[in-house]
């Protein structure tokens, strides 16, 4: 079977911070809301001003997150930064699939690797590639959501995550947003929609 015609239950968008994966995923969810669901990740990081618990993330305290690790509630989890955890709950995946939705993910690269290992042929992983490292750093600066220390940690991690480009099924260049969104739509229509 031609890999371009394969249908998937899950499409994971992964990238370093600032590459645009969240913008892409939000666009796709809005355009294809009758077909697609969103896997809401859990995190221990602080909620940002415009974020909503249960919509953007499940914001958990450290004890609750660690209890869920211990109970095997996560499909994947990672300490992304020191004492700052992110993960995908099994119950979240089951909830969406049980509702007849195909599932989109917006997660970091290690989590994407873990999901691919777990769900294999049911899961397509797309690496969102920024036009350049410099552009990516400028996007982070423009966000104005990071302290100096947090920004430094993020830049260090970005350098590592950019090396993962060829580790996944597809690469989606995010240079011109409208073109990127159109390419993402094509990908979803080809690989997820009936």
QUIPEMO-V93484 format. One record per residue. N is the residue number from 1. PHI is phi as a letter, one per 20 degrees, with the letter a starting at -180 (999 if undefined). BURIAL is I if it has 16 or more other ideal C-beta (glycine too) atoms within 10 Angstrom, else O. D_FIRST is the distance of its C-alpha to the first C-alpha in Angstrom with 1 decimal. Layout:
# QUIPEMO-V93484
<<N	PHI	BURIAL	D_FIRST> <N	PHI	BURIAL	D_FIRST>>
This chain:
# QUIPEMO-V93484
<<1	999	O	0.0> <2	f	O	3.8> <3	f	O	6.2> <4	f	O	8.5> <5	d	O	7.4> <6	f	O	7.5> <7	d	O	11.0> <8	c	I	13.6> <9	e	I	17.1> <10	c	I	18.7> <11	c	I	18.9> <12	d	I	21.6> <13	d	I	23.6> <14	c	I	25.6> <15	a	I	28.2> <16	f	I	31.8> <17	g	I	34.5> <18	n	I	35.2> <19	f	I	31.8> <20	o	I	31.3> <21	f	I	28.6> <22	f	O	31.0> <23	f	I	31.7> <24	f	I	28.0> <25	f	I	27.3> <26	f	O	30.5> <27	f	I	29.5> <28	f	I	26.1> <29	f	O	27.8> <30	f	O	30.4> <31	f	O	28.2> <32	d	I	25.8> <33	g	O	28.3> <34	f	O	27.5> <35	d	I	23.9> <36	d	I	24.3> <37	d	I	26.6> <38	d	I	27.9> <39	e	I	28.2> <40	f	I	31.9> <41	f	I	32.6> <42	d	I	35.9> <43	b	I	38.3> <44	d	I	41.8> <45	f	I	42.5> <46	f	O	45.1> <47	f	O	44.1> <48	e	O	44.4> <49	g	O	46.6> <50	e	O	43.9> <51	e	O	41.7> <52	c	O	41.7> <53	f	O	41.3> <54	n	O	38.5> <55	d	O	36.9> <56	e	I	36.4> <57	b	I	36.7> <58	e	I	38.3> <59	e	I	41.4> <60	d	I	42.5> <61	f	O	45.5> <62	g	O	45.1> <63	f	O	46.4> <64	f	O	44.0> <65	f	I	41.0> <66	f	O	42.1> <67	f	O	42.7> <68	f	I	39.1> <69	f	O	37.9> <70	g	O	40.2> <71	e	O	38.9> <72	m	O	35.2> <73	f	I	34.6> <74	e	I	32.3> <75	f	I	28.6> <76	b	I	29.5> <77	b	I	32.8> <78	b	I	34.5> <79	e	O	38.0> <80	f	I	37.0> <81	c	O	40.6> <82	g	O	43.6> <83	m	O	44.2> <84	c	I	41.6> <85	d	I	38.7> <86	c	I	35.4> <87	a	I	32.9> <88	d	I	30.3> <89	e	I	31.7> <90	g	O	29.7> <91	f	O	31.7> <92	f	I	30.5> <93	f	I	26.8> <94	f	O	27.7> <95	g	O	29.9> <96	f	I	27.4> <97	f	I	24.5> <98	f	O	27.2> <99	e	O	28.1> <100	m	O	24.7> <101	e	I	24.0> <102	e	I	21.0> <103	d	I	22.6> <104	d	I	23.4> <105	c	I	25.2> <106	c	I	27.7> <107	c	I	28.5> <108	f	I	29.6> <109	f	I	27.5> <110	f	I	28.5> <111	f	I	27.7> <112	f	I	24.2> <113	g	I	23.7> <114	f	I	24.9> <115	f	I	22.7> <116	f	I	19.6> <117	f	O	21.0> <118	f	O	21.9> <119	d	I	18.9> <120	k	O	16.1> <121	f	O	12.6> <122	e	O	14.7> <123	c	I	16.2> <124	d	I	15.5> <125	d	I	18.6> <126	d	I	20.0> <127	e	I	23.0> <128	e	I	25.5> <129	d	I	27.3> <130	f	I	30.9> <131	f	O	32.2> <132	a	O	34.6> <133	f	O	36.4> <134	f	O	39.5> <135	f	O	38.0> <136	f	I	36.7> <137	f	I	40.2> <138	f	O	41.7> <139	f	O	39.5> <140	f	I	40.7> <141	f	O	44.3> <142	f	O	44.0> <143	f	O	42.9> <144	l	O	46.2> <145	d	O	45.0> <146	d	O	45.7> <147	f	O	48.9> <148	f	O	49.6> <149	f	O	48.7> <150	f	O	45.5> <151	f	I	44.5> <152	f	O	45.1> <153	f	I	43.0> <154	f	I	40.1> <155	f	I	40.3> <156	f	O	40.3> <157	f	I	37.2> <158	g	I	35.5> <159	g	O	36.0> <160	f	O	34.1> <161	f	I	31.2> <162	f	I	30.6> <163	f	O	29.7> <164	e	I	26.5> <165	g	O	24.8> <166	e	O	22.2> <167	e	O	21.7> <168	d	I	19.3> <169	f	I	15.8> <170	c	O	17.3> <171	c	O	20.8> <172	d	I	22.6> <173	f	O	25.9> <174	d	I	28.7> <175	d	O	31.4> <176	d	O	32.1> <177	g	O	31.6> <178	g	O	30.9> <179	f	O	28.2> <180	f	I	26.7> <181	f	I	26.8> <182	f	O	25.1> <183	f	I	22.3> <184	f	I	22.0> <185	f	I	22.0> <186	g	O	19.1> <187	f	I	17.1> <188	f	I	18.2> <189	f	O	17.6> <190	f	O	14.0> <191	d	I	13.2> <192	c	I	15.9> <193	e	O	17.5> <194	f	O	16.9>>
